[in-house]
């Protein structure tokens, strides 16, 4: 509960903007002020995470590819699944932290799976809602990793961390 209390501002901002890049200043403020992560760790790990940590996008692309393969009746074999997973992971790393960038990268994943690109039209109608959720997952992951790194490097201010914990118990 403490972690979520400390990152709620960044989580909600990410959810509403669907942009991990736009959420970066809010994430840094939450990391330093609410979680006690040192500015050195936060200023390194959070921008790096906003750039390459797109785990929500990778999951989204893989699931969309499997969904569209079922719609079009495309039988996927193990090598095709492996290519979809690999392309989803690598493509997500290169995806920009802007709204709906994952939808564009989905075309690449569908192509390696032999799935018709027209299937993107099925996904486009609900992409904004899905984008809001996956951006929140990405930002939450960035902040969680920052806590782990700060703790391992003795860069976590436990007074600030525990202060937020006491606020939770008092309310």
MODELLER restraints for C-alpha pairs under 7 A, 6 or more apart:
rsr = mdl.restraints
at = mdl.atoms
rsr.add(forms.Gaussian(group=physical.xy_distance, feature=features.Distance(at['CA:2:A'], at['CA:165:A']), mean=5.66, stdev=0.5))
rsr.add(forms.Gaussian(group=physical.xy_distance, feature=features.Distance(at['CA:6:A'], at['CA:30:A']), mean=6.27, stdev=0.5))
rsr.add(forms.Gaussian(group=physical.xy_distance, feature=features.Distance(at['CA:6:A'], at['CA:34:A']), mean=5.02, stdev=0.5))
rsr.add(forms.Gaussian(group=physical.xy_distance, feature=features.Distance(at['CA:6:A'], at['CA:35:A']), mean=5.84, stdev=0.5))
rsr.add(forms.Gaussian(group=physical.xy_distance, feature=features.Distance(at['CA:7:A'], at['CA:30:A']), mean=5.81, stdev=0.5))
rsr.add(forms.Gaussian(group=physical.xy_distance, feature=features.Distance(at['CA:10:A'], at['CA:23:A']), mean=6.40, stdev=0.5))
rsr.add(forms.Gaussian(group=physical.xy_distance, feature=features.Distance(at['CA:10:A'], at['CA:26:A']), mean=5.39, stdev=0.5))
rsr.add(forms.Gaussian(group=physical.xy_distance, feature=features.Distance(at['CA:10:A'], at['CA:27:A']), mean=5.11, stdev=0.5))
rsr.add(forms.Gaussian(group=physical.xy_distance, feature=features.Distance(at['CA:10:A'], at['CA:30:A']), mean=6.85, stdev=0.5))
rsr.add(forms.Gaussian(group=physical.xy_distance, feature=features.Distance(at['CA:11:A'], at['CA:136:A']), mean=5.48, stdev=0.5))
rsr.add(forms.Gaussian(group=physical.xy_distance, feature=features.Distance(at['CA:11:A'], at['CA:139:A']), mean=6.76, stdev=0.5))
rsr.add(forms.Gaussian(group=physical.xy_distance, feature=features.Distance(at['CA:11:A'], at['CA:140:A']), mean=6.61, stdev=0.5))
rsr.add(forms.Gaussian(group=physical.xy_distance, feature=features.Distance(at['CA:13:A'], at['CA:23:A']), mean=6.23, stdev=0.5))
rsr.add(forms.Gaussian(group=physical.xy_distance, feature=features.Distance(at['CA:14:A'], at['CA:20:A']), mean=6.16, stdev=0.5))
rsr.add(forms.Gaussian(group=physical.xy_distance, feature=features.Distance(at['CA:14:A'], at['CA:23:A']), mean=5.61, stdev=0.5))
rsr.add(forms.Gaussian(group=physical.xy_distance, feature=features.Distance(at['CA:14:A'], at['CA:135:A']), mean=5.93, stdev=0.5))
rsr.add(forms.Gaussian(group=physical.xy_distance, feature=features.Distance(at['CA:14:A'], at['CA:136:A']), mean=5.29, stdev=0.5))
rsr.add(forms.Gaussian(group=physical.xy_distance, feature=features.Distance(at['CA:14:A'], at['CA:139:A']), mean=6.92, stdev=0.5))
rsr.add(forms.Gaussian(group=physical.xy_distance, feature=features.Distance(at['CA:15:A'], at['CA:132:A']), mean=4.60, stdev=0.5))
rsr.add(forms.Gaussian(group=physical.xy_distance, feature=features.Distance(at['CA:15:A'], at['CA:133:A']), mean=6.23, stdev=0.5))
rsr.add(forms.Gaussian(group=physical.xy_distance, feature=features.Distance(at['CA:15:A'], at['CA:135:A']), mean=6.43, stdev=0.5))
rsr.add(forms.Gaussian(group=physical.xy_distance, feature=features.Distance(at['CA:15:A'], at['CA:136:A']), mean=5.33, stdev=0.5))
rsr.add(forms.Gaussian(group=physical.xy_distance, feature=features.Distance(at['CA:16:A'], at['CA:132:A']), mean=6.52, stdev=0.5))
rsr.add(forms.Gaussian(group=physical.xy_distance, feature=features.Distance(at['CA:18:A'], at['CA:98:A']), mean=6.83, stdev=0.5))
rsr.add(forms.Gaussian(group=physical.xy_distance, feature=features.Distance(at['CA:18:A'], at['CA:99:A']), mean=5.07, stdev=0.5))
rsr.add(forms.Gaussian(group=physical.xy_distance, feature=features.Distance(at['CA:18:A'], at['CA:131:A']), mean=5.87, stdev=0.5))
rsr.add(forms.Gaussian(group=physical.xy_distance, feature=features.Distance(at['CA:18:A'], at['CA:132:A']), mean=4.77, stdev=0.5))
rsr.add(forms.Gaussian(group=physical.xy_distance, feature=features.Distance(at['CA:18:A'], at['CA:135:A']), mean=5.50, stdev=0.5))
rsr.add(forms.Gaussian(group=physical.xy_distance, feature=features.Distance(at['CA:19:A'], at['CA:97:A']), mean=5.40, stdev=0.5))
rsr.add(forms.Gaussian(group=physical.xy_distance, feature=features.Distance(at['CA:19:A'], at['CA:98:A']), mean=4.67, stdev=0.5))
rsr.add(forms.Gaussian(group=physical.xy_distance, feature=features.Distance(at['CA:19:A'], at['CA:99:A']), mean=5.42, stdev=0.5))
rsr.add(forms.Gaussian(group=physical.xy_distance, feature=features.Distance(at['CA:19:A'], at['CA:135:A']), mean=6.42, stdev=0.5))
rsr.add(forms.Gaussian(group=physical.xy_distance, feature=features.Distance(at['CA:20:A'], at['CA:50:A']), mean=5.62, stdev=0.5))
rsr.add(forms.Gaussian(group=physical.xy_distance, feature=features.Distance(at['CA:20:A'], at['CA:97:A']), mean=5.15, stdev=0.5))
rsr.add(forms.Gaussian(group=physical.xy_distance, feature=features.Distance(at['CA:20:A'], at['CA:98:A']), mean=6.88, stdev=0.5))
rsr.add(forms.Gaussian(group=physical.xy_distance, feature=features.Distance(at['CA:20:A'], at['CA:135:A']), mean=6.14, stdev=0.5))
rsr.add(forms.Gaussian(group=physical.xy_distance, feature=features.Distance(at['CA:20:A'], at['CA:139:A']), mean=6.29, stdev=0.5))
rsr.add(forms.Gaussian(group=physical.xy_distance, feature=features.Distance(at['CA:21:A'], at['CA:50:A']), mean=6.00, stdev=0.5))
rsr.add(forms.Gaussian(group=physical.xy_distance, feature=features.Distance(at['CA:21:A'], at['CA:97:A']), mean=5.20, stdev=0.5))
rsr.add(forms.Gaussian(group=physical.xy_distance, feature=features.Distance(at['CA:21:A'], at['CA:98:A']), mean=6.75, stdev=0.5))
rsr.add(forms.Gaussian(group=physical.xy_distance, feature=features.Distance(at['CA:24:A'], at['CA:47:A']), mean=6.87, stdev=0.5))
rsr.add(forms.Gaussian(group=physical.xy_distance, feature=features.Distance(at['CA:28:A'], at['CA:42:A']), mean=6.08, stdev=0.5))
rsr.add(forms.Gaussian(group=physical.xy_distance, feature=features.Distance(at['CA:31:A'], at['CA:37:A']), mean=5.38, stdev=0.5))
rsr.add(forms.Gaussian(group=physical.xy_distance, feature=features.Distance(at['CA:31:A'], at['CA:42:A']), mean=6.56, stdev=0.5))
rsr.add(forms.Gaussian(group=physical.xy_distance, feature=features.Distance(at['CA:31:A'], at['CA:143:A']), mean=6.84, stdev=0.5))
rsr.add(forms.Gaussian(group=physical.xy_distance, feature=features.Distance(at['CA:32:A'], at['CA:38:A']), mean=6.04, stdev=0.5))
rsr.add(forms.Gaussian(group=physical.xy_distance, feature=features.Distance(at['CA:32:A'], at['CA:39:A']), mean=6.35, stdev=0.5))
rsr.add(forms.Gaussian(group=physical.xy_distance, feature=features.Distance(at['CA:34:A'], at['CA:160:A']), mean=6.63, stdev=0.5))
rsr.add(forms.Gaussian(group=physical.xy_distance, feature=features.Distance(at['CA:34:A'], at['CA:161:A']), mean=6.69, stdev=0.5))
rsr.add(forms.Gaussian(group=physical.xy_distance, feature=features.Distance(at['CA:34:A'], at['CA:164:A']), mean=6.40, stdev=0.5))
rsr.add(forms.Gaussian(group=physical.xy_distance, feature=features.Distance(at['CA:35:A'], at['CA:160:A']), mean=6.38, stdev=0.5))
rsr.add(forms.Gaussian(group=physical.xy_distance, feature=features.Distance(at['CA:35:A'], at['CA:161:A']), mean=4.91, stdev=0.5))
rsr.add(forms.Gaussian(group=physical.xy_distance, feature=features.Distance(at['CA:36:A'], at['CA:156:A']), mean=5.49, stdev=0.5))
rsr.add(forms.Gaussian(group=physical.xy_distance, feature=features.Distance(at['CA:36:A'], at['CA:157:A']), mean=4.57, stdev=0.5))
rsr.add(forms.Gaussian(group=physical.xy_distance, feature=features.Distance(at['CA:36:A'], at['CA:158:A']), mean=6.51, stdev=0.5))
rsr.add(forms.Gaussian(group=physical.xy_distance, feature=features.Distance(at['CA:36:A'], at['CA:160:A']), mean=4.95, stdev=0.5))
rsr.add(forms.Gaussian(group=physical.xy_distance, feature=features.Distance(at['CA:36:A'], at['CA:161:A']), mean=5.19, stdev=0.5))
rsr.add(forms.Gaussian(group=physical.xy_distance, feature=features.Distance(at['CA:37:A'], at['CA:147:A']), mean=6.52, stdev=0.5))
rsr.add(forms.Gaussian(group=physical.xy_distance, feature=features.Distance(at['CA:37:A'], at['CA:150:A']), mean=5.93, stdev=0.5))
rsr.add(forms.Gaussian(group=physical.xy_distance, feature=features.Distance(at['CA:37:A'], at['CA:155:A']), mean=6.34, stdev=0.5))
rsr.add(forms.Gaussian(group=physical.xy_distance, feature=features.Distance(at['CA:37:A'], at['CA:156:A']), mean=4.80, stdev=0.5))
rsr.add(forms.Gaussian(group=physical.xy_distance, feature=features.Distance(at['CA:37:A'], at['CA:157:A']), mean=6.22, stdev=0.5))
rsr.add(forms.Gaussian(group=physical.xy_distance, feature=features.Distance(at['CA:38:A'], at['CA:155:A']), mean=5.42, stdev=0.5))
rsr.add(forms.Gaussian(group=physical.xy_distance, feature=features.Distance(at['CA:38:A'], at['CA:156:A']), mean=6.07, stdev=0.5))
rsr.add(forms.Gaussian(group=physical.xy_distance, feature=features.Distance(at['CA:41:A'], at['CA:146:A']), mean=6.85, stdev=0.5))
rsr.add(forms.Gaussian(group=physical.xy_distance, feature=features.Distance(at['CA:41:A'], at['CA:150:A']), mean=6.17, stdev=0.5))
rsr.add(forms.Gaussian(group=physical.xy_distance, feature=features.Distance(at['CA:42:A'], at['CA:146:A']), mean=6.45, stdev=0.5))
rsr.add(forms.Gaussian(group=physical.xy_distance, feature=features.Distance(at['CA:45:A'], at['CA:146:A']), mean=5.95, stdev=0.5))
rsr.add(forms.Gaussian(group=physical.xy_distance, feature=features.Distance(at['CA:46:A'], at['CA:142:A']), mean=5.90, stdev=0.5))
rsr.add(forms.Gaussian(group=physical.xy_distance, feature=features.Distance(at['CA:46:A'], at['CA:143:A']), mean=6.96, stdev=0.5))
rsr.add(forms.Gaussian(group=physical.xy_distance, feature=features.Distance(at['CA:46:A'], at['CA:146:A']), mean=6.93, stdev=0.5))
rsr.add(forms.Gaussian(group=physical.xy_distance, feature=features.Distance(at['CA:49:A'], at['CA:142:A']), mean=5.25, stdev=0.5))
rsr.add(forms.Gaussian(group=physical.xy_distance, feature=features.Distance(at['CA:50:A'], at['CA:97:A']), mean=6.78, stdev=0.5))
rsr.add(forms.Gaussian(group=physical.xy_distance, feature=features.Distance(at['CA:51:A'], at['CA:97:A']), mean=6.71, stdev=0.5))
rsr.add(forms.Gaussian(group=physical.xy_distance, feature=features.Distance(at['CA:52:A'], at['CA:93:A']), mean=4.66, stdev=0.5))
rsr.add(forms.Gaussian(group=physical.xy_distance, feature=features.Distance(at['CA:52:A'], at['CA:94:A']), mean=6.96, stdev=0.5))
rsr.add(forms.Gaussian(group=physical.xy_distance, feature=features.Distance(at['CA:53:A'], at['CA:93:A']), mean=6.50, stdev=0.5))
rsr.add(forms.Gaussian(group=physical.xy_distance, feature=features.Distance(at['CA:53:A'], at['CA:138:A']), mean=6.33, stdev=0.5))
rsr.add(forms.Gaussian(group=physical.xy_distance, feature=features.Distance(at['CA:54:A'], at['CA:92:A']), mean=5.45, stdev=0.5))
rsr.add(forms.Gaussian(group=physical.xy_distance, feature=features.Distance(at['CA:54:A'], at['CA:93:A']), mean=5.98, stdev=0.5))
rsr.add(forms.Gaussian(group=physical.xy_distance, feature=features.Distance(at['CA:54:A'], at['CA:138:A']), mean=5.66, stdev=0.5))
rsr.add(forms.Gaussian(group=physical.xy_distance, feature=features.Distance(at['CA:55:A'], at['CA:138:A']), mean=6.16, stdev=0.5))
rsr.add(forms.Gaussian(group=physical.xy_distance, feature=features.Distance(at['CA:56:A'], at['CA:134:A']), mean=4.45, stdev=0.5))
rsr.add(forms.Gaussian(group=physical.xy_distance, feature=features.Distance(at['CA:56:A'], at['CA:135:A']), mean=6.72, stdev=0.5))
rsr.add(forms.Gaussian(group=physical.xy_distance, feature=features.Distance(at['CA:56:A'], at['CA:137:A']), mean=5.81, stdev=0.5))
rsr.add(forms.Gaussian(group=physical.xy_distance, feature=features.Distance(at['CA:56:A'], at['CA:138:A']), mean=5.78, stdev=0.5))
rsr.add(forms.Gaussian(group=physical.xy_distance, feature=features.Distance(at['CA:57:A'], at['CA:92:A']), mean=5.75, stdev=0.5))
rsr.add(forms.Gaussian(group=physical.xy_distance, feature=features.Distance(at['CA:57:A'], at['CA:102:A']), mean=5.95, stdev=0.5))
rsr.add(forms.Gaussian(group=physical.xy_distance, feature=features.Distance(at['CA:57:A'], at['CA:134:A']), mean=6.16, stdev=0.5))
rsr.add(forms.Gaussian(group=physical.xy_distance, feature=features.Distance(at['CA:58:A'], at['CA:88:A']), mean=4.88, stdev=0.5))
rsr.add(forms.Gaussian(group=physical.xy_distance, feature=features.Distance(at['CA:58:A'], at['CA:89:A']), mean=5.12, stdev=0.5))
rsr.add(forms.Gaussian(group=physical.xy_distance, feature=features.Distance(at['CA:58:A'], at['CA:92:A']), mean=5.26, stdev=0.5))
rsr.add(forms.Gaussian(group=physical.xy_distance, feature=features.Distance(at['CA:61:A'], at['CA:88:A']), mean=5.83, stdev=0.5))
rsr.add(forms.Gaussian(group=physical.xy_distance, feature=features.Distance(at['CA:61:A'], at['CA:106:A']), mean=5.70, stdev=0.5))
rsr.add(forms.Gaussian(group=physical.xy_distance, feature=features.Distance(at['CA:61:A'], at['CA:109:A']), mean=6.97, stdev=0.5))
rsr.add(forms.Gaussian(group=physical.xy_distance, feature=features.Distance(at['CA:62:A'], at['CA:84:A']), mean=6.33, stdev=0.5))
rsr.add(forms.Gaussian(group=physical.xy_distance, feature=features.Distance(at['CA:62:A'], at['CA:85:A']), mean=6.18, stdev=0.5))
rsr.add(forms.Gaussian(group=physical.xy_distance, feature=features.Distance(at['CA:62:A'], at['CA:88:A']), mean=6.09, stdev=0.5))
rsr.add(forms.Gaussian(group=physical.xy_distance, feature=features.Distance(at['CA:65:A'], at['CA:110:A']), mean=5.91, stdev=0.5))
rsr.add(forms.Gaussian(group=physical.xy_distance, feature=features.Distance(at['CA:68:A'], at['CA:119:A']), mean=6.12, stdev=0.5))
rsr.add(forms.Gaussian(group=physical.xy_distance, feature=features.Distance(at['CA:69:A'], at['CA:115:A']), mean=5.95, stdev=0.5))
rsr.add(forms.Gaussian(group=physical.xy_distance, feature=features.Distance(at['CA:74:A'], at['CA:115:A']), mean=6.78, stdev=0.5))
rsr.add(forms.Gaussian(group=physical.xy_distance, feature=features.Distance(at['CA:80:A'], at['CA:113:A']), mean=5.53, stdev=0.5))
rsr.add(forms.Gaussian(group=physical.xy_distance, feature=features.Distance(at['CA:83:A'], at['CA:112:A']), mean=6.61, stdev=0.5))
rsr.add(forms.Gaussian(group=physical.xy_distance, feature=features.Distance(at['CA:84:A'], at['CA:109:A']), mean=5.78, stdev=0.5))
rsr.add(forms.Gaussian(group=physical.xy_distance, feature=features.Distance(at['CA:84:A'], at['CA:112:A']), mean=6.61, stdev=0.5))
rsr.add(forms.Gaussian(group=physical.xy_distance, feature=features.Distance(at['CA:84:A'], at['CA:113:A']), mean=6.03, stdev=0.5))
rsr.add(forms.Gaussian(group=physical.xy_distance, feature=features.Distance(at['CA:87:A'], at['CA:109:A']), mean=5.86, stdev=0.5))
rsr.add(forms.Gaussian(group=physical.xy_distance, feature=features.Distance(at['CA:88:A'], at['CA:109:A']), mean=6.14, stdev=0.5))
rsr.add(forms.Gaussian(group=physical.xy_distance, feature=features.Distance(at['CA:91:A'], at['CA:105:A']), mean=6.44, stdev=0.5))
rsr.add(forms.Gaussian(group=physical.xy_distance, feature=features.Distance(at['CA:95:A'], at['CA:101:A']), mean=6.20, stdev=0.5))
rsr.add(forms.Gaussian(group=physical.xy_distance, feature=features.Distance(at['CA:95:A'], at['CA:102:A']), mean=6.48, stdev=0.5))
rsr.add(forms.Gaussian(group=physical.xy_distance, feature=features.Distance(at['CA:95:A'], at['CA:105:A']), mean=6.91, stdev=0.5))
rsr.add(forms.Gaussian(group=physical.xy_distance, feature=features.Distance(at['CA:99:A'], at['CA:131:A']), mean=6.87, stdev=0.5))
rsr.add(forms.Gaussian(group=physical.xy_distance, feature=features.Distance(at['CA:100:A'], at['CA:128:A']), mean=6.86, stdev=0.5))
rsr.add(forms.Gaussian(group=physical.xy_distance, feature=features.Distance(at['CA:100:A'], at['CA:131:A']), mean=6.31, stdev=0.5))
rsr.add(forms.Gaussian(group=physical.xy_distance, feature=features.Distance(at['CA:107:A'], at['CA:117:A']), mean=6.14, stdev=0.5))
rsr.add(forms.Gaussian(group=physical.xy_distance, feature=features.Distance(at['CA:110:A'], at['CA:116:A']), mean=6.84, stdev=0.5))
rsr.add(forms.Gaussian(group=physical.xy_distance, feature=features.Distance(at['CA:110:A'], at['CA:117:A']), mean=6.33, stdev=0.5))
rsr.add(forms.Gaussian(group=physical.xy_distance, feature=features.Distance(at['CA:111:A'], at['CA:117:A']), mean=6.98, stdev=0.5))
rsr.add(forms.Gaussian(group=physical.xy_distance, feature=features.Distance(at['CA:150:A'], at['CA:156:A']), mean=4.98, stdev=0.5))
